[in-house]
Amino acid sequence: MASLGRVGGARYPGRVDCEVRFHPSQQRVRVPRGASLLDAARGAGLPVARACGGTGLCSRCGVRVLSGPVSVESADEAHAKRANRVDPELRLACLARLQGDVVVTAAYW
């Protein structure tokens, strides 16, 4: 399993890690709570479509959260998805923040 957020094998004190599992690849990665789904996917070595540098403007990084808690969709994210005709059920990986263990998928994995 890929692991982020470790320095010299030691965990940061008081930090809560979240496990992100990617379907269908079954890749797993642990990232700090509050990290973006984009950071998690990149940490797992998975490709994520994006053209805006992770600011939510292009809306290419849409992923489906199958289970687990992520941040509430912001007005900016909802607007970007509407403007770019992204399925309302998808979350933009660059803007969705982890709140716990999640399972996600994308059409291009």
LUMLO-839469 format. One record per atom (N, C-alpha, C): x, y, z; residue in three letters. Coordinates in steps of 0.1 Angstrom, whole numbers, plus 2048, in hexadecimal, padded with zeros to 3 digits. Each point is the difference from the previous one (the first is absolute). Layout:
// LUMLO-839469
XYZALA;...
***
This chain:
// LUMLO-839469
8087F4800MET;7F880C800MET;80980C800MET;7FD80A7F7ALA;80780D800ALA;7FD80780DALA;80A808804SER;7FE80880DSER;80580E7FESER;7F880A804LEU;80480D800LEU;80180580ELEU;80780B802GLY;7FF80680DGLY;80A7FA80BGLY;8097F97FBARG;80A7FA80AARG;80E8067FDARG;80680380BVAL;80E806800VAL;8087F6808VAL;80A7FA7F9GLY;8097F7807GLY;7F97F4806GLY;7F47FD7FBGLY;7F87F5806GLY;7F880380CGLY;80180C805ALA;7F880580BALA;7F48077FCALA;7F57FE807ARG;7F48087FDARG;80080D807ARG;7F980A7FBTYR;7FF80C806TYR;7F77FF80DTYR;80480580BPRO;7F87FE80CPRO;7F28077FFPRO;7F67F9804GLY;7F3806801GLY;7F98007F2GLY;8067FC7F6ARG;7FA8007F2ARG;7F77F47FEARG;7F58027FAVAL;7F77F57FDVAL;8017FD7F1VAL;8047F47FDASP;8017FB7F2ASP;7F37FA7FBASP;7FE8027F3CYS;7F47FA7FACYS;8057F67F5CYS;7F97F57FFGLU;8047F67F5GLU;7F78037F4GLU;8068017F5VAL;7F88017F3VAL;8027F47F8VAL;7F67FA7FCARG;8007F47F7ARG;7FB8037F3ARG;8077FD7F5PHE;7FC8037F3PHE;7FB7F47F8PHE;7F48017FAHIS;7FA7F57F8HIS;8028047F2HIS;8027F77F7PRO;8017F2802PRO;80E7FB803PRO;80A809801SER;80E7FC801SER;8037F980DSER;7F880380AGLN;8027FB80EGLN;80D807806GLN;80580A7FAGLN;80B808806GLN;7FB80680DGLN;80980180AARG;7FC80780DARG;80B809804ARG;7FC80B806VAL;80A80A805VAL;7FB80680DVAL;809804809ARG;7FC80780CARG;80580E7FFARG;7F7809802VAL;80380E7FFVAL;7FA80780DVAL;80580C803PRO;7FB80780BPRO;7F18057FEPRO;7F880080AARG;7F3805800ARG;80180E7FBARG;7F78047F6GLY;80080D7FBGLY;8078017F2GLY;8087F57FDALA;8068007F3ALA;7F67FF7F5ALA;8038047F4SER;7F77FF7F5SER;8007F27FASER;7F57FC7F9LEU;8007F37F9LEU;80B8007F5LEU;80280C7FALEU;80B8017F6LEU;80E7FC806LEU;80380680CASP;80C7FC806ASP;8017F1803ASP;7F57FA804ALA;8007F2803ALA;8027F87F4ALA;7F98037F5ALA;8027F97F3ALA;80E8017FBALA;80680C801ARG;80E8027FBARG;8097F8809ARG;7FE7FF80DGLY;8087F9809GLY;7FF7F17FDGLY;7F57FB7FBALA;7FF7F27FCALA;8057FD7F2ALA;80580B7FAGLY;8057FE7F2GLY;7F67FE7F5GLY;7F4805803LEU;7F57FF7F6LEU;7FF80D7F8LEU;7FD7FE7F3PRO;7FE80C7F8PRO;7F3807804PRO;80180D800VAL;7F4808802VAL;80080B7F5VAL;7F58017F8ALA;7FF80A7F6ALA;7FF80E807ALA;8078097FBARG;7FF80E805ARG;8088097F7ARG;7FB80C7FEALA;80680A7F7ALA;80280D807ALA;7FA80280CCYS;80080D807CYS;80A80080CCYS;8077F5802GLY;80A80080BGLY;7F97FE80DGLY;7F47FA800GLY;7FA7FD80DGLY;7F880B806GLY;7FB8097F8THR;7F880B806THR;7F17FF7FETHR;7FC7F57F9GLY;7F27FE7FEGLY;7FA8067F4GLY;8078077F9LEU;7FB8077F4LEU;7FD7F77F4LEU;8087F67FECYS;7FE7F87F4CYS;7F67F5802CYS;7FE7FC80CSER;7F77F5804SER;8037F37FASER;80C7FD7FCARG;8047F47F9ARG;8027F480AARG;80280480DCYS;8047F680ACYS;7F47FA807CYS;7F57FF7FAGLY;7F47FA806GLY;8027F2804GLY;7FD7FD80DVAL;8007F2805VAL;7F37FD807VAL;7FD7F3801ARG;7F47FC807ARG;8047FB80EARG;7FB80580AVAL;8027FB80EVAL;7F67F5802VAL;8057F4802LEU;7F77F5802LEU;7FC7FE80ELEU;809804809SER;7FD7FF80ESER;80A809808SER;7FB80580CGLY;809807808GLY;7FE80F800GLY;80480780APRO;7FE80E801PRO;80A8097F9PRO;7FB80A7F9VAL;80980A7FAVAL;7F980E803VAL;80780B7FESER;7FB80D803SER;7F38027F8SER;7F8809805VAL;7F48057F9VAL;8038077F4VAL;7F97FE7F5GLU;8038077F4GLU;7FE80F801GLU;80A8077FCSER;7FF80F801SER;7F88067F4SER;7FC80C802ALA;7F98077F5ALA;8098017F3ALA;80D802802ASP;8098017F5ASP;8017F27F9ASP;8017F5807GLU;8007F37FAGLU;7F37FE7F8GLU;7F5802806ALA;7F37FE7F9ALA;7FF8097F4ALA;80580C800HIS;7FF8097F4HIS;80A7FB7F5HIS;80C7FB804ALA;8097FB7F6ALA;7FB7F47FAALA;7F97F7807LYS;7FA7F47FALYS;7F58037F7LYS;7F7809804ARG;7F68047F7ARG;8058077F3ARG;80A809801ALA;8058077F5ALA;8077F67F6ALA;8067F5805ASN;8077F77F8ASN;7F87F37FDASN;7F3800804ARG;7F77F57FDARG;8057F3806ARG;80580080DVAL;8047F5807VAL;7F57FA808VAL;7FF7F2800ASP;7F57F9807ASP;80080680EASP;7F4804805PRO;7FF80680DPRO;8047F680CPRO;7FF7F37FDGLU;8047F680AGLU;80F7FF802GLU;8088057F6LEU;80E7FF801LEU;80680B809LEU;80B7FE806ARG;80780A808ARG;80D8047F8ARG;80480C801LEU;80D8047FALEU;80B7FD80ALEU;8097F77FBALA;80A7FB809ALA;80980B806ALA;80280A7F9CYS;80880B805CYS;7FA80880BCYS;7F2800801LEU;7FA80880ALEU;7FA7F880BLEU;7FD7F37FEALA;7FA7F780AALA;80B7FD80BALA;7FD80380CARG;80A7FD80BARG;7FB7F4808ARG;80A7F8804LEU;7FD7F4808LEU;7FC80380ELEU;7F67F9805GLN;7FB80180EGLN;8027F3807GLN;8037F67F9GLY;8017F2805GLY;8047F77F5GLY;7FF7F3803ASP;8037F57F6ASP;7F68017F5ASP;8057FF7F3VAL;7F78007F5VAL;8037F67F5VAL;7F77FD7F8VAL;8027F87F4VAL;7FB8087F4VAL;8098027F6VAL;7FC8087F4VAL;8037F97F3VAL;7FA8047F6THR;8037FB7F2THR;7FF80B7F6THR;8067FE7F5ALA;7FF8097F4ALA;7FE7F87F4ALA;7FA8067F6ALA;7FE7F87F3ALA;80D7FD7F9ALA;80A807803TYR;80D7FE7F9TYR;80A7F8807TYR;7FC7F980BTRP;8097F7807TRP;7FE7F37FBTRP;
***
